[in-house]
Amino acid sequence: MNTSHTSRGVSKSTHATFWISALAVVAFAIWASFSTLDIVANTAGEVIPSSQIKTVQHLEGGIVREIKVEEGQKVDADQPLVILEPTVSGADVGELRVRLTALETDIAQLEALAAGNDAPTFPEDLLSRYPDLAAEANDRFKTRCQKHLDTVTRQEQTIEQRRQQIAEIDNRIKGNEESLKLVDEQIGMSKELLEKILSTASST
């Protein structure tokens, strides 16, 4: 009797301990899921005023080929810090130079047209650096001059046609004036003849 009672008591205490442990684990899991822990970490650092922080940024962007300095290194004025890939920036500079040269050739063409010159005058450095552009500009200038001459020729032909039309109209006006004089003479003769006939009839 004592042995069985002891085994039952141990069994109940074991079950109670198990359930208490299980509830504690579940409660801890729930608490860990919804709560936060404040973690304090001790480390060494350096305080730098914000006025000494400088942002290094390229104006147009690019690809960094080489970094010439390391973090925390002191640098001097005008010291290169970063080297960019020259491919994109070099292409942009070349394109801008070509555009600038093209504008210079257009200015030279317009000045030559305004002055009535036979050919535009380009700077020596432009001729030496961009001979192809200068040649193309000369060709365009010749084309413009030819178009201008064609336009002037057409205008002159139109003016000549208008002069011929004016001359024809003047001739028509002169012819009509002469015809009007003849008609006036005929009217005058007819009037005199009618007066004679009337006077003869009245006298009889």
NORJO-V193069 format. One record per backbone hydrogen bond with DSSP energy under -1.0 kcal/mol. CO is the residue of the C=O (numbers start at 1). NH is the residue of the N-H. E is the energy in kcal/mol with one decimal. If there is no record, write none. Layout:
BEGIN
co=CO nh=NH e=E
co=CO nh=NH e=E
END
This chain:
BEGIN
co=1 nh=5 e=-1.8
co=2 nh=6 e=-2.1
co=3 nh=7 e=-2.0
co=4 nh=8 e=-2.2
co=5 nh=9 e=-2.2
co=6 nh=10 e=-2.3
co=7 nh=11 e=-2.0
co=8 nh=12 e=-2.1
co=9 nh=13 e=-2.1
co=10 nh=14 e=-2.3
co=11 nh=15 e=-2.1
co=12 nh=16 e=-2.5
co=13 nh=17 e=-2.5
co=14 nh=18 e=-2.3
co=15 nh=19 e=-2.5
co=16 nh=20 e=-2.4
co=17 nh=21 e=-2.4
co=18 nh=22 e=-2.6
co=19 nh=23 e=-2.6
co=20 nh=24 e=-2.1
co=21 nh=25 e=-2.4
co=22 nh=26 e=-2.5
co=23 nh=27 e=-2.7
co=24 nh=28 e=-2.4
co=25 nh=29 e=-2.3
co=26 nh=30 e=-2.4
co=27 nh=31 e=-2.5
co=28 nh=32 e=-2.7
co=29 nh=33 e=-1.6
co=30 nh=34 e=-1.5
co=31 nh=35 e=-1.5
co=49 nh=52 e=-1.5
co=50 nh=53 e=-1.2
co=63 nh=85 e=-3.3
co=66 nh=83 e=-3.3
co=70 nh=73 e=-1.9
co=76 nh=79 e=-1.5
co=81 nh=68 e=-3.0
co=83 nh=65 e=-3.0
co=83 nh=66 e=-1.9
co=86 nh=90 e=-2.2
co=87 nh=91 e=-1.9
co=88 nh=92 e=-2.4
co=89 nh=93 e=-2.4
co=90 nh=94 e=-2.4
co=91 nh=95 e=-2.4
co=92 nh=96 e=-2.4
co=93 nh=97 e=-2.3
co=94 nh=98 e=-2.1
co=95 nh=99 e=-2.4
co=96 nh=100 e=-2.6
co=97 nh=101 e=-2.5
co=98 nh=102 e=-2.4
co=99 nh=103 e=-2.3
co=100 nh=104 e=-2.1
co=101 nh=105 e=-2.3
co=102 nh=106 e=-2.1
co=103 nh=107 e=-2.4
co=104 nh=108 e=-2.2
co=105 nh=109 e=-2.1
co=106 nh=110 e=-2.5
co=107 nh=111 e=-2.5
co=108 nh=112 e=-2.1
co=109 nh=113 e=-2.5
co=110 nh=114 e=-2.6
co=111 nh=115 e=-2.1
co=112 nh=117 e=-2.4
co=123 nh=127 e=-2.0
co=124 nh=128 e=-2.1
co=125 nh=129 e=-2.3
co=126 nh=130 e=-2.8
co=130 nh=134 e=-1.8
co=131 nh=135 e=-2.3
co=132 nh=136 e=-2.5
co=133 nh=137 e=-2.4
co=134 nh=138 e=-2.2
co=135 nh=139 e=-2.1
co=136 nh=140 e=-2.5
co=137 nh=141 e=-2.4
co=138 nh=142 e=-2.4
co=139 nh=143 e=-2.3
co=140 nh=144 e=-2.7
co=141 nh=145 e=-2.7
co=142 nh=146 e=-2.4
co=143 nh=147 e=-2.5
co=144 nh=148 e=-2.7
co=145 nh=149 e=-2.8
co=146 nh=150 e=-2.7
co=147 nh=151 e=-2.5
co=148 nh=152 e=-2.6
co=149 nh=153 e=-2.7
co=150 nh=154 e=-2.5
co=151 nh=155 e=-2.3
co=152 nh=156 e=-2.7
co=153 nh=157 e=-2.5
co=154 nh=158 e=-2.4
co=155 nh=159 e=-2.7
co=156 nh=160 e=-2.6
co=157 nh=161 e=-2.4
co=158 nh=162 e=-2.4
co=159 nh=163 e=-2.3
co=160 nh=164 e=-2.3
co=161 nh=165 e=-2.4
co=162 nh=166 e=-2.5
co=163 nh=167 e=-2.5
co=164 nh=168 e=-2.5
co=165 nh=169 e=-2.4
co=166 nh=170 e=-2.6
co=167 nh=171 e=-2.5
co=168 nh=172 e=-2.4
co=169 nh=173 e=-2.7
co=170 nh=174 e=-2.7
co=171 nh=175 e=-2.8
co=172 nh=176 e=-2.9
co=173 nh=177 e=-2.4
co=174 nh=178 e=-2.3
co=175 nh=179 e=-2.5
co=176 nh=180 e=-2.5
co=177 nh=181 e=-2.1
co=178 nh=182 e=-2.3
co=179 nh=183 e=-2.4
co=180 nh=184 e=-2.6
co=181 nh=185 e=-2.6
co=182 nh=186 e=-2.7
co=183 nh=187 e=-2.9
co=184 nh=188 e=-2.5
co=185 nh=189 e=-2.7
co=186 nh=190 e=-2.8
co=187 nh=191 e=-2.4
co=188 nh=192 e=-2.3
co=189 nh=193 e=-2.7
co=190 nh=194 e=-2.4
co=191 nh=195 e=-2.2
co=192 nh=196 e=-2.2
co=193 nh=197 e=-2.3
co=194 nh=198 e=-2.3
co=195 nh=199 e=-2.7
co=196 nh=200 e=-2.3
co=197 nh=201 e=-2.3
co=198 nh=202 e=-2.1
co=199 nh=203 e=-1.7
co=200 nh=204 e=-1.5
END
